[in-house]
Amino acid sequence: MATSLVELRVLDGANLYFSRAAIKLTLDVSAIADAPAPAAKAYGQAIGLGATRPGRIGSGFRQRFAIRVAGHVVRRIAREAGIGRIGVRVRPESDVRRLVVAFPWAHEGRARALGAAIVEVLDAFGADDLTELIHTVGERVRDEPPGNPPPTLRPKVPVVAVTGTNGKTTTSRMIAHIGRAAGLHVGWSSTDGVYFDGELVKYGDFSGPSGAGQVLSQPGIQLAVTETARGGILRRGIGVAYNDVSVVTNISADHLGLGGIDTVDQLAEVKAVITHITRPRGWCVVNGDDPRTFAMRLGSPAKCWVFSRDPDSPSIRTVLDEGGRATTVLDGFVTVLDNARDPEPLLKVVDVPMTLSGLSHYNVENTLAAASAALGLGLPRAAVIEGLTTFAPNENNPGRMNMYSLRDFTVVIDLAHNEAGLEALLEIMNGVRPDGGRLMLALGSPGDRADDMVAALGAMGARGTDRIAIGHKSEYLRGRPPEELEAVFREGAASVGVTDVPAFPTELAATQALVAEARPGDVVAVMSLQHRASLDEWLRSEGATVDTPETLKSKVERAQH
């Protein structure tokens, strides 16, 4: 007989369902969904559910019936096992024949046994004497050795957790840089690796719970900054029991259709997990210009520190009235607002190199977020100013808005891995292009992105530039043939009238082709996920120089005249 279990996943820390470790069961409830209504009703009565209306076969009503069934089964077995009260979350998936069941755990062995028992009772749909079966599996769970407790860490140093769709790496690097300006030993984890005091300790994607563990294990650490990605939260949960400051930069479409997350609202729900475990005396730093992000303050036990580029934003008024704080741009200054005191200007936006003289709206927001988090930690005002003014795009933020000068034209390397990221890159390209200069873009995408997103990137790139080429990310195709990606990119470009879209096997090859065509005044950009280091090495070998903050400022000023 086929089992209803699709996956049993152990979540080691705060997650989408609970603010502590949980077991997540993904279940195929086809037996219940496809049974005639009398059989479904009989099963519900056999497990003690009482009066029910199962609804039509395969309908949303039948799925909701299955949700009630699953929740009741969990509670019945837990009662038989002597567990007593147990938190249970049962959620529908987009497929009406699938559910997710989650419950917290304190001992892994017994929790796994409970998961297996739940599956056994659901698999017994249509069997006789379900009451006896529930009693039997409950006793089995009771007799199971408890097993290990959750490995969730309880940090002894301040922790800042940063998440969002775009800007989280830049923001967390900025916060770490400010921490070092304050004289602290700072550990930092992200999709790029684990760093301690600016030195790479371990290379790889450490945006999950293992990253937090690696950072907090560094000897002499005084501040931890953890970039927290969607995938890590869904696969393992958050590795620390709490944070002192949580930062959410923004929420937009990215990674949809993966891990049961199909909508932007569901994505926001995942990202909000870090705000649920912020200490009450800490700060929840949110983007007041993003409604989904701004709403997260309501689910956090911490005070709210909102940031917005607009000093008259309703979100700022709301948070100040609630007793929180805000960081905004007032008369050109990064400024902290608090109803209990006068506005406190920190520094001019144009003096923050990452903002490109205030041109890059996204990096203005990242600056406001980083300043809020640092001040929320209690770091000195002078350290915040020093950290923001000395944070150089290429040196301190590799792979994000890295700009070079080569033979009188500009080359930009930027991650830009989704629509919002590409929008920000196009804004930067336009901001440094002098009259008569052309925009040239090497675009690409990992293979697991949905077709509509890949096509949208193709259309945006083609509409926003004078020349595009596809540069594949061979290590990130994730089983998808490159020819298939090319077809979708070209379909998007064709929708805005662009049909000449050459493709190259790597980001480097695509960039080299565009650079060969570039003329003085042009801006060449590459959406780089894989070959940042080799791109940097090749550009330098061609005679390119890294743009200093002064060079960037002069390029922006030249483009504006």
C-alpha positions in Angstrom: 0.0 0.0 0.0 1.3 3.4 -0.9 2.3 5.7 2.0 0.9 9.1 2.4 4.4 10.4 3.5 6.1 12.6 0.9 8.8 14.0 3.3 9.6 14.2 7.0 11.8 17.2 7.7 13.4 18.1 11.1 13.6 21.8 11.5 16.2 22.6 14.1 15.0 26.1 15.1 12.4 28.8 14.5 10.6 28.2 11.2 7.5 29.0 9.2 5.2 27.2 11.6 6.7 27.8 15.1 9.2 30.0 16.8 11.1 26.9 17.9 12.2 23.5 16.5 9.5 21.6 14.7 8.9 18.4 12.7 7.4 19.1 9.2 5.5 16.3 7.5 4.5 16.8 3.8 1.7 14.4 3.2 -0.2 13.0 0.1 -3.7 12.7 1.3 -5.1 11.3 -2.0 -6.8 8.4 -0.1 -8.9 10.9 1.7 -9.3 13.4 -1.1 -10.5 10.8 -3.6 -12.7 8.7 -1.4 -16.5 8.7 -1.8 -18.0 11.1 0.7 -19.6 8.3 2.9 -16.1 6.6 3.2 -14.5 9.9 4.1 -17.2 10.7 6.7 -16.9 7.2 8.2 -13.1 7.7 8.6 -13.6 11.0 10.3 -16.1 9.4 12.7 -13.8 6.4 13.4 -11.0 8.7 14.6 -13.4 10.6 16.8 -13.8 13.8 14.7 -17.6 14.0 15.2 -20.0 15.5 12.7 -18.3 16.4 9.4 -19.1 17.4 5.8 -16.2 16.1 3.7 -17.2 17.9 0.5 -16.8 16.7 -3.1 -14.0 14.4 -4.2 -10.8 16.4 -5.0 -12.3 19.7 -4.0 -10.9 22.5 -1.8 -13.6 21.6 0.7 -12.3 18.0 0.8 -8.8 19.3 1.4 -10.1 21.4 4.4 -11.7 18.2 5.7 -8.4 16.5 5.4 -6.8 19.3 7.4 -9.2 18.7 10.3 -8.6 15.0 10.1 -4.8 15.4 10.2 -4.8 17.8 13.1 -7.2 15.6 15.1 -5.0 12.5 14.4 -1.9 14.3 15.8 -3.7 15.4 19.0 -5.2 11.9 19.5 -1.9 10.1 19.2 -0.1 12.7 21.3 -2.7 12.2 24.1 -2.2 8.4 23.9 1.5 8.9 24.1 1.2 11.0 27.3 2.4 14.2 25.5 -0.8 16.1 26.5 -1.2 19.5 24.8 0.7 19.9 21.6 0.9 22.7 19.1 -0.2 21.6 15.6 -0.2 23.6 12.4 -1.8 22.0 9.3 -1.6 23.8 6.1 -3.0 23.2 2.6 -0.7 23.2 -0.4 -1.6 24.4 -3.9 -2.2 20.7 -4.8 -5.5 19.8 -3.1 -4.1 16.3 -2.4 -1.2 17.6 -0.3 -0.9 18.9 3.2 1.8 20.0 5.5 1.6 19.0 9.2 4.0 20.6 11.7 4.4 20.3 15.4 7.2 21.4 17.9 9.7 18.9 19.3 11.9 18.8 22.4 13.4 15.3 21.7 14.2 14.2 18.2 13.7 10.4 18.6 10.3 10.7 20.1 9.3 13.4 17.6 10.3 11.3 14.7 8.3 8.4 16.2 5.2 10.7 16.5 5.6 11.6 12.8 5.8 8.0 11.8 2.7 7.2 13.9 0.7 10.0 12.3 1.5 8.6 8.8 0.5 5.1 9.9 -2.9 6.2 11.1 -3.5 8.2 7.9 -2.4 5.3 5.8 -5.0 3.1 7.5 -7.8 5.0 5.8 -10.7 2.6 5.5 -9.3 0.1 8.1 -11.3 -1.4 11.0 -10.9 -0.4 14.6 -8.9 2.8 14.2 -9.3 3.6 17.9 -7.1 0.5 18.8 -4.5 1.5 16.1 -4.3 5.0 17.6 -3.8 3.5 21.1 -1.1 1.1 19.8 0.9 3.7 17.9 0.5 6.1 20.9 2.1 3.6 23.2 4.9 3.0 20.7 5.7 6.8 20.7 5.5 6.8 24.6 8.1 4.0 24.7 10.5 5.5 22.2 13.8 6.7 23.6 13.6 10.5 23.8 16.7 11.3 21.6 18.6 14.5 21.3 17.3 18.0 22.1 17.3 20.7 19.4 20.7 22.0 18.5 19.4 25.6 18.5 22.1 28.0 19.7 21.5 30.5 22.5 24.0 33.2 21.7 26.1 35.0 24.3 26.9 37.9 22.0 24.6 40.3 20.2 23.1 38.9 17.0 21.7 40.8 14.0 19.6 38.7 11.6 19.1 40.2 8.1 16.7 38.9 5.5 14.8 40.2 2.4 14.6 39.6 -1.3 17.2 42.1 -2.4 19.9 44.0 -0.4 20.4 41.5 2.4 24.0 40.8 1.6 24.9 44.4 1.1 23.1 45.4 4.3 24.6 42.7 6.4 28.1 43.6 5.1 27.5 47.2 6.0 26.4 46.3 9.5 29.5 44.1 10.0 31.7 46.9 8.7 30.1 49.4 11.1 30.7 46.9 13.9 34.4 46.7 13.1 34.5 50.5 12.9 33.2 50.4 16.5 36.3 48.3 17.4 34.4 45.0 17.8 35.4 41.5 16.6 32.6 40.7 14.1 31.6 37.4 12.6 29.3 37.4 9.5 27.6 34.6 7.5 26.0 34.8 4.1 25.5 33.1 0.7 29.2 33.9 0.0 30.7 32.3 3.1 31.6 32.9 6.7 33.8 35.9 7.6 35.5 36.9 10.8 36.9 40.4 11.0 36.7 40.8 7.3 38.6 37.6 6.5 37.0 34.6 4.7 36.9 31.6 7.2 34.8 29.2 5.1 33.6 29.5 1.5 30.1 28.5 0.4 26.5 29.2 1.0 26.1 29.7 4.8 22.8 31.6 4.8 21.2 28.8 6.8 21.5 27.6 10.4 25.0 26.2 9.9 26.2 29.7 9.1 25.0 31.0 12.4 26.8 28.1 14.2 30.0 28.8 12.2 29.9 32.5 13.1 29.2 32.1 16.8 31.9 29.5 17.1 34.6 32.0 16.2 36.9 32.6 19.2 36.8 36.2 20.5 33.6 37.1 18.6 31.7 40.2 20.0 29.0 40.7 17.3 27.4 38.2 14.9 25.6 39.3 11.7 23.7 36.5 10.0 22.2 36.7 6.5 19.1 34.5 6.6 17.8 33.2 3.3 14.4 31.7 2.5 15.9 28.3 1.7 17.6 27.9 5.0 14.4 28.8 6.9 12.4 26.3 4.9 14.9 23.5 5.0 16.3 23.6 8.5 14.8 26.5 10.4 16.8 29.3 12.1 19.9 28.2 13.9 19.7 30.6 16.9 17.0 30.8 19.5 16.8 34.6 19.3 18.3 37.8 17.8 18.8 41.3 19.2 18.0 43.1 16.0 16.2 41.8 12.9 16.3 43.5 9.6 14.0 43.0 6.6 15.0 44.9 3.5 12.1 44.3 1.1 10.0 41.5 -0.4 9.5 40.9 -4.1 9.0 37.9 -6.4 11.9 35.5 -6.2 12.3 31.7 -5.9 8.5 31.3 -6.3 7.2 27.8 -7.0 10.0 26.2 -4.8 9.5 24.6 -1.4 5.8 25.1 -1.4 6.1 28.9 -1.6 4.0 30.0 -4.6 3.1 33.6 -3.9 4.9 36.8 -2.7 2.7 36.9 0.4 3.8 33.3 1.3 7.4 34.4 0.7 6.9 37.3 3.1 5.6 34.9 5.7 8.8 32.9 5.5 11.0 36.0 5.8 9.1 37.3 8.8 10.3 34.4 10.9 13.4 36.3 12.0 11.2 39.1 13.4 9.3 36.6 15.6 12.4 35.7 17.6 13.8 39.2 18.2 14.2 39.9 21.9 11.5 42.2 23.4 14.2 44.7 24.3 15.7 44.6 20.8 14.6 46.2 17.5 12.7 45.0 14.5 14.0 47.1 11.6 11.6 47.1 8.6 11.2 48.9 5.3 8.3 51.3 5.6 7.9 51.7 1.9 7.2 47.9 1.4 3.7 47.1 2.8 4.5 43.4 3.4 7.7 44.2 5.2 6.1 47.0 7.3 3.4 44.6 8.4 6.0 42.3 10.0 6.4 44.7 13.0 3.0 43.5 14.2 4.2 40.0 14.8 7.4 40.9 16.5 7.9 41.2 20.3 10.5 43.8 19.7 10.2 47.6 19.2 9.9 48.8 15.6 12.6 50.9 13.9 11.3 51.8 10.5 13.3 53.1 7.5 12.0 55.1 4.5 13.5 57.4 1.9 10.4 59.6 2.4 10.4 61.6 5.7 6.7 62.1 5.3 5.9 58.5 4.9 2.8 57.3 6.8 4.8 54.4 8.0 7.2 56.7 9.8 4.3 58.6 11.5 2.7 55.4 12.6 5.9 54.0 14.1 6.8 57.2 15.9 3.3 57.4 17.3 3.8 53.8 18.5 6.9 54.8 20.4 9.4 53.5 17.9 12.1 55.2 15.8 12.8 55.9 12.2 15.7 56.6 9.8 15.1 58.6 6.7 16.6 61.2 4.3 15.9 64.7 5.5 17.4 67.6 3.6 19.9 65.3 2.0 21.0 63.8 5.4 20.6 60.3 6.7 18.6 61.3 9.8 17.2 59.5 12.8 13.7 60.5 14.1 12.3 60.0 17.5 9.3 61.8 18.9 11.1 62.3 22.2 14.0 64.3 20.8 15.1 66.5 17.9 15.9 64.9 14.5 19.5 63.6 14.5 21.4 64.0 11.2 24.2 61.5 10.8 25.8 62.3 7.4 25.0 63.3 3.9 23.6 60.6 1.6 26.1 61.7 -1.1 28.9 60.9 1.3 28.0 57.2 1.4 29.9 55.6 -1.5 27.4 52.8 -1.9 24.6 55.2 -2.8 26.4 56.5 -5.9 25.8 60.1 -4.8 22.3 59.2 -3.8 21.5 57.8 -7.3 21.0 54.2 -6.2 17.7 54.2 -4.4 18.1 50.6 -3.3 21.5 51.3 -1.7 20.0 54.4 0.0 17.5 52.0 1.6 20.3 49.6 2.5 22.2 52.4 4.1 19.1 53.4 6.1 18.6 49.8 7.2 22.2 49.3 8.2 22.3 52.6 10.2 19.1 51.7 12.0 20.4 48.2 12.9 23.7 49.5 14.1 22.2 52.2 16.3 19.6 49.7 17.5 22.5 47.6 18.8 23.8 50.6 20.7 26.9 51.1 18.5 28.3 54.7 18.7 27.1 57.3 16.3 30.7 58.0 15.2 31.2 54.4 14.3 28.0 54.4 12.1 29.3 57.5 10.3 32.8 56.0 9.8 31.4 52.6 8.7 29.1 54.1 6.1 31.7 56.5 4.6 34.4 53.9 4.4 32.3 51.1 3.0 33.6 50.9 -0.6 31.6 49.0 -3.3 34.4 46.9 -4.8 36.6 46.4 -1.7 33.9 45.7 0.9 31.0 44.5 -1.2 32.3 42.1 -3.9 29.8 41.1 -6.5 27.4 43.9 -5.7 27.5 47.1 -7.8 31.3 46.7 -8.5 32.3 49.4 -11.1 35.4 49.6 -13.3 36.8 52.0 -15.8 38.2 50.5 -19.0 39.2 52.4 -22.2 36.8 55.3 -21.4 33.8 53.2 -20.7 32.3 51.7 -17.6 31.9 48.0 -16.6 29.5 47.0 -13.8 29.4 43.6 -12.0 26.3 43.0 -10.0 24.3 40.0 -8.7 20.9 41.3 -10.1 19.4 37.8 -9.8 15.7 38.8 -10.1 13.4 41.5 -11.5 13.9 44.0 -8.6 17.7 43.4 -8.8 17.8 44.1 -12.5 15.7 47.2 -12.1 18.3 48.5 -9.6 21.1 47.6 -12.0 19.5 49.5 -14.9 19.0 52.5 -12.6 22.8 52.5 -11.8 23.7 52.0 -15.5 21.6 54.9 -16.5 23.0 57.0 -13.7 26.6 56.8 -14.9 26.0 56.9 -18.7 27.0 60.2 -20.3 25.2 61.6 -23.4 25.7 59.4 -26.4 26.7 56.3 -24.3 25.0 53.0 -24.9 23.9 50.4 -22.3 25.0 46.8 -22.8 23.9 43.9 -20.6 25.0 40.3 -20.1 22.0 38.7 -18.5 21.4 35.3 -17.1 19.5 33.3 -14.5 19.8 30.1 -12.5 18.0 27.2 -14.1 15.3 26.8 -11.3 13.6 30.1 -11.9 10.1 30.0 -13.3 9.6 30.7 -17.0 7.6 33.9 -16.5 10.4 35.4 -14.4 13.1 34.4 -16.9 11.0 35.9 -19.7 10.4 39.1 -17.6 14.2 39.5 -17.2 14.6 39.1 -21.0 12.0 41.8 -21.6 13.4 44.2 -19.0 16.9 43.8 -20.2 16.0 44.2 -23.9 13.7 47.2 -23.2 16.2 48.9 -20.8 19.4 48.6 -22.8 20.8 49.0 -26.3 22.4 45.6 -26.5 21.9 42.3 -24.6 23.5 39.0 -24.6 22.9 35.8 -22.5 25.7 34.6 -20.3 24.9 31.2 -18.8 25.6 30.3 -15.1 26.8 26.7 -15.8 27.1 25.7 -12.1 23.6 27.0 -11.4 21.6 25.4 -14.3 20.2 22.9 -11.8 19.5 20.3 -14.5 17.9 22.7 -17.0 19.3 22.6 -20.5 20.9 26.0 -21.4 19.1 26.0 -24.8 15.8 26.0 -22.9 16.7 29.0 -20.8 17.9 30.8 -24.0 14.5 30.2 -25.6 12.6 31.8 -22.7 15.0 34.8 -22.5 14.6 35.3 -26.3 10.8 35.0 -26.0 10.9 37.8 -23.4 13.2 40.0 -25.5 11.0 39.4 -28.6 8.0 40.6 -26.8 9.5 44.1 -26.8 10.8 43.9 -30.3 14.4 42.7 -29.8 15.4 39.6 -31.7 19.2 39.8 -31.8 20.2 38.1 -28.6 23.4 36.0 -28.8 24.1 33.4 -26.1 27.4 32.4 -24.5 28.4 29.5 -22.2 29.6 31.7 -19.3 29.1 35.1 -17.8 32.7 35.8 -18.6 32.4 35.0 -22.3 29.3 37.1 -22.7 31.0 40.1 -21.0 34.1 39.7 -23.2 31.9 39.8 -26.3 30.1 43.0 -25.1 33.4 44.7 -24.0 34.8 44.0 -27.5 31.9 46.0 -29.0 32.0 48.8 -26.4 32.9 52.4 -27.3 33.9 55.4 -25.1 30.9 56.5 -22.9 29.2 53.0 -23.0 28.2 51.1 -19.9 28.6 47.3 -19.9 27.0 45.4 -17.1 26.9 41.7 -16.2 24.4 39.9 -13.9 27.1 37.8 -12.2 26.4 34.9 -9.9 29.2 32.6 -10.8 32.2 34.2 -12.3 32.8 37.4 -10.3 36.4 36.5 -9.4 37.3 35.6 -13.0 35.5 38.7 -14.3 37.5 40.9 -11.9 40.8 39.1 -12.9 40.1 39.4 -16.6 39.1 43.1 -16.4 42.3 44.0 -14.5 44.3 42.1 -17.1 42.7 44.3 -19.8 43.8 47.4 -17.9 40.6 48.1 -16.1 40.8 50.1 -12.8 38.4 49.9 -9.9 36.3 53.1 -9.5 37.1 54.9 -6.3 34.2 56.8 -4.6 35.6 60.0 -6.1 35.5 58.4 -9.6 32.0 57.2 -9.1 30.9 60.7 -8.0 32.5 62.3 -11.1 30.8 59.8 -13.4 27.4 60.5 -11.8 28.0 64.3 -12.1 29.1 64.0 -15.7 26.0 61.9 -16.6 23.7 64.5 -15.0 25.0 67.4 -17.1 
